[in-house]
Amino acid sequence: MRTIVHLSDLHFGRVDQNLLRPLQELVARLAPDVVVVSGDLTQRARTEEFKAARAFLDTLPGPQIVVPGNHDIPLYNVASRFLAPLRKYTRYVTLDLTPEYVDEEIAVLGINTARSLTFKDGRINREQIEQIRRRMGAVDPHLTRIIVTHHPFDLPESFDKDDLVDRAPLAMRAFAECGVDLLLAGHMHVSHAHNTAERYEISGYAALMVQAGTATSTRGRGESNSFNVIRVEHDQVEVQRYSWVDGTGSFELAHTERFQRSGDTWSLTAAA
């Protein structure tokens, strides 16, 4: 079994400082095999925000799979936005925009969906899709394959489909071909886990989409700060959501869902 801590939308520059130490301590106790951070490390891509995000990442265990979000591209500095959109991200966070972690049970690949021209929206290009096809197609077929992006490939029907990654249907067909199991994302500041069958009718295939809320930002959208703990054991996945509780001053287990894979289709089996 592998344990993944899934954080997202940290938004340094607009963080609740009271949450940082309890989060660091809990993540350490969870002893994850890998820590995933699915974008928006900063609020406005300023140098001091990236330095604070880097210092926070350094307190977390590794290995880490980190991808940028739309807030990690400068908004008001037009020259930087279009000429060097991820210069500060690559300086302070990582040079690797396609980070990868592979062991005997899981293969995790991060993909950058943040773009200068789309502002808040995300996009995946054909070269990235082919890269996923090659890299995921090359791993041991018994491994659970996981893709990490900031922008989601699927959302519940109650959300605006414009919030999905551009070219998501094309990517989903490639995911089906190379057996991608889990899709981890953020962006919406809302937690959710479901399979992709309702939106994408791909014969014999339904990936598991896991959405993380904002772990530390004050920019909540009706949900308390939260993060996910994902436990993967080949054809079974457990998704736990830990939410911030003001009364205890800590992150507490709030919800658990269990999913089972049959063939290439993931389905919910239990929730509590």
Secondary structure by P-SEA (a helix, b strand, c coil): cbbbbbbcccccccccccaaaaaaaaaaaacccbbbbcccccccccaaaaaaaaaaaaaccccccccccccccccccccccccccccccccccccccbbbbbcccbbbbbbbcccccccccccccaaaaaaaaaaaaacccccbbbbbbcccccccccccccccccaaaaaaaaaaaacccbbbbcccccccccccccccccccbbbbbbbbcccccccccccccbbbbbbbcccbbbbbbbbbbcccccccccbbbbbbbcccbbbbcccc
